[in-house]
C-alpha cells in the first residue's frame, strides 16, 4: 500500500489540480444530469426524448472529460489563464446582477459603506451620493437635471 501511495504522489506531482473553473464545471455537470433525468420523465419515450437525452449525455461527458483533462494537465500557465478568463467573466456577471458598478477594490468597498451610486435619469452619468435614509432631491453636476433618489 505504501508503494502505491508513493506512486500516486509522484503521478500527481506538477499537475494543475482544481480551481474555481473546475468547481463551476462540476456543478454544471450535476445540473446537466438532473436536467437530463427530468427531460426523460417529461418526454417519456420517443424520438424527441432520445435526441434530448443523447445531446445532454454527450455534453455532460465532454464537459467531464475537459474538466478532468484540465485538472491532470501539467501546463499550469495555460490552465491559470483559462481560470483567470473564467473569473473575469463570472465577476462581470456577478457585478451585473448585483447592480454594483465598482471593480471590487478596497476603496470601492469602503465607498459602498458610505455612499450609494445612482445614474442620472437624463444623461446617465454615475453619481456618488451620501448614504442617507429616505427620499432626497439630487442635482446632476453634469447636466443640472434634478431628480429624486430613495435610499434604504
MOWO-V482449 format. One record per pair of residues at least 12 apart in sequence whose ideal C-beta (glycine too) atoms are under 8 Angstrom apart, sorted by sequence separation. I is the first residue (numbers start at 1). J is the second residue. If there is no record, write none. Layout:
i->{I,I}
j->{J,J}
This chain:
i->{70,100,116,117,136,137,39,40,91,115,116,127,135,136,39,115,116,127,135,136,102,115,116,125,135,136,36,101,114,115,125,134,135,36,39,111,114,123,125,134,113,122,125,133,123,132,133,36,118,120,123,129,131,35,36,122,120,123,129,120,122,32,36,121,101,120,122,121,32,33,120,32,29,32,118,116,29,28,29,116,25,29,25,26,25,22,22,21,22,18,16,17,16,15,16,15,16,15,16,15,16,14,16,19,21,14,21,24,16,20,16,19,21,20,24,20,20}
j->{82,112,128,129,148,149,52,53,104,128,129,140,148,149,53,129,130,141,149,150,117,130,131,140,150,151,52,117,130,131,141,150,151,53,56,128,131,140,142,151,131,140,143,151,142,151,152,56,138,140,143,149,151,56,57,143,142,145,151,143,145,56,60,145,126,145,147,147,59,60,147,60,60,63,149,149,63,63,64,151,63,67,66,67,67,67,70,70,71,71,70,71,71,71,72,72,73,73,74,74,75,74,76,79,82,76,83,86,79,83,80,83,86,86,90,87,90}
